[in-house]
Amino acid sequence: MNIGSRRRQAGTETVEFAISATLLFLLLFGIIEFSVALFDKATLTNASREGARTGILFRPDPRDTTVGGTEDAAIEQAVRDYAEQYLISLGGEAEMDISIVRSDASMSPGSSVTVTVDYPYQFLLLPGFVAGLGDFIDLSATTVMRAE
C-alpha cells in the first residue's frame, strides 16, 4: 500500500467507531431501560400482594370496609410502603393508582379482596433517542386473595 491511499483513508476508523459506538450505546441503554421497567413491574406485583395480604387479615368486628375506610387506608399504605422501598423511580415519589374491590363487605371466610396497582413508568433515557416511544408506559399489577 502506498502513502497516497493511506491519506485518503485517514479518518475511516473514526467514522466506523462513531457508527458502531452509537448502535452499541443505544442497545446498552435499551437493555438497561427495559430491565428497570421489568424490575418495576415485579415490584408492583409484590406491592399489590402486600396490599391484598393486608386486606385479608383477620380483624375483630366491626370491620370498616367502606370505600375510603380504615381498612382501605391500611391496604393503600401497605402498597405505598412496599413501592417506596423497592420501586426505581428517578422522578421523585411514585404516582400510583390503587383500586380495592371486595367480593363481600363483611369479609367472611371465602370472600376475596382484589388489589390493582397502576403505575405510569417514565423512561429514563430512551424517549430522547427513539421517536414514538412516548414519555411513559402503563404498568399494572392485580392480586386476588381469599380470606380463610
C-alpha positions as CSV (number, residue, x, y, z in Angstrom):
1,M,0.0,0.0,0.0
2,N,1.4,3.4,-0.9
3,I,1.3,6.6,1.1
4,G,-1.4,8.3,-1.1
5,S,-4.0,5.6,-0.4
6,R,-3.3,5.8,3.3
7,R,-4.0,9.5,3.3
8,R,-7.4,9.0,1.6
9,Q,-8.4,6.6,4.4
10,A,-7.1,8.6,7.3
11,G,-10.5,9.1,9.1
12,T,-12.3,5.8,8.3
13,E,-11.6,4.3,11.8
14,T,-13.1,7.3,13.5
15,V,-16.3,7.2,11.3
16,E,-16.6,3.4,11.8
17,F,-16.2,3.8,15.6
18,A,-18.8,6.6,15.7
19,I,-21.4,4.4,13.8
20,S,-20.7,1.3,15.8
21,A,-20.5,3.1,19.2
22,T,-23.8,4.8,18.6
23,L,-25.5,1.5,18.0
24,L,-23.7,-0.2,20.9
25,F,-24.8,2.6,23.4
26,L,-28.3,2.6,22.1
27,L,-28.5,-1.2,22.6
28,L,-26.9,-0.9,26.0
29,F,-29.2,1.8,27.3
30,G,-32.2,-0.1,25.8
31,I,-31.2,-3.2,27.8
32,I,-30.9,-1.1,31.0
33,E,-34.1,0.8,30.4
34,F,-36.3,-2.3,29.8
35,S,-34.5,-4.2,32.7
36,V,-35.6,-1.3,35.1
37,A,-39.1,-1.5,33.6
38,L,-39.3,-5.2,34.3
39,F,-38.0,-4.8,37.8
40,D,-40.6,-2.1,38.5
41,K,-43.3,-4.5,37.1
42,A,-42.2,-7.2,39.6
43,T,-42.1,-4.6,42.4
44,L,-45.7,-3.6,41.6
45,T,-46.8,-7.2,41.6
46,N,-45.2,-7.7,45.0
47,A,-46.7,-4.4,46.3
48,S,-50.2,-5.5,45.2
49,R,-49.6,-8.8,47.0
50,E,-48.7,-6.9,50.2
51,G,-51.9,-4.9,49.9
52,A,-54.1,-7.9,49.4
53,R,-52.4,-9.7,52.2
54,T,-53.1,-6.7,54.5
55,G,-56.8,-6.8,53.3
56,I,-57.4,-10.4,54.2
57,L,-56.0,-10.3,57.7
58,F,-58.4,-11.2,60.4
59,R,-59.8,-8.3,62.3
60,P,-62.5,-8.4,65.0
61,D,-65.9,-6.9,64.2
62,P,-66.9,-4.3,63.4
63,R,-64.8,-4.0,60.3
64,D,-64.6,-0.7,58.4
65,T,-64.6,-2.0,54.8
66,T,-66.4,1.1,53.4
67,V,-64.8,2.8,50.4
68,G,-62.1,5.0,51.8
69,G,-62.4,3.4,55.3
70,T,-59.6,2.5,57.6
71,E,-59.0,-0.9,56.0
72,D,-58.7,0.6,52.6
73,A,-56.3,3.1,54.0
74,A,-54.2,0.3,55.6
75,I,-54.2,-1.6,52.2
76,E,-53.1,1.6,50.3
77,Q,-50.4,2.3,52.9
78,A,-49.0,-1.3,52.6
79,V,-48.8,-0.9,48.9
80,R,-47.2,2.5,49.1
81,D,-44.7,1.4,51.7
82,Y,-43.5,-1.5,49.6
83,A,-43.3,0.5,46.4
84,E,-41.4,3.3,48.1
85,Q,-38.9,0.9,49.4
86,Y,-38.2,-1.0,46.1
87,L,-39.6,0.9,43.1
88,I,-37.0,2.5,40.9
89,S,-38.5,5.9,40.3
90,L,-36.0,8.7,39.4
91,G,-38.6,11.3,39.0
92,G,-39.5,11.6,42.7
93,E,-42.3,9.9,44.6
94,A,-44.2,7.3,42.6
95,E,-47.7,8.3,41.4
96,M,-49.8,5.1,41.7
97,D,-53.5,4.4,41.3
98,I,-54.6,1.8,43.8
99,S,-58.1,0.2,43.5
100,I,-59.5,-2.2,46.0
101,V,-62.5,-4.4,45.3
102,R,-64.1,-6.8,47.9
103,S,-66.4,-9.7,47.0
104,D,-68.1,-9.4,50.3
105,A,-68.1,-6.3,52.5
106,S,-68.3,-8.3,55.7
107,M,-65.1,-10.2,54.7
108,S,-66.5,-13.6,55.8
109,P,-64.3,-16.6,55.2
110,G,-64.2,-17.4,51.4
111,S,-64.6,-13.8,50.3
112,S,-61.9,-12.2,48.3
113,V,-60.0,-8.9,48.0
114,T,-58.7,-7.7,44.7
115,V,-56.0,-5.1,44.7
116,T,-55.0,-3.4,41.4
117,V,-52.0,-1.1,41.2
118,D,-51.5,1.1,38.1
119,Y,-48.2,3.0,37.6
120,P,-47.1,5.1,34.7
121,Y,-43.4,4.1,34.2
122,Q,-41.4,7.0,32.9
123,F,-38.4,6.2,30.7
124,L,-35.0,7.3,31.9
125,L,-33.2,7.9,28.6
126,L,-34.8,6.2,25.6
127,P,-37.6,8.7,24.6
128,G,-34.9,11.2,23.7
129,F,-33.3,8.8,21.3
130,V,-36.2,6.7,19.9
131,A,-39.1,8.6,18.5
132,G,-42.6,7.1,19.1
133,L,-41.9,5.6,22.5
134,G,-43.8,8.3,24.3
135,D,-42.9,9.6,27.8
136,F,-44.2,6.6,29.7
137,I,-45.9,3.2,29.6
138,D,-48.5,2.0,32.0
139,L,-47.5,-0.9,34.3
140,S,-50.3,-2.7,36.1
141,A,-50.5,-5.5,38.7
142,T,-53.5,-7.2,40.1
143,T,-53.7,-9.6,43.0
144,V,-56.7,-11.5,44.3
145,M,-56.5,-13.2,47.7
146,R,-59.2,-15.0,49.6
147,A,-59.9,-14.7,53.3
148,E,-59.8,-18.0,55.1
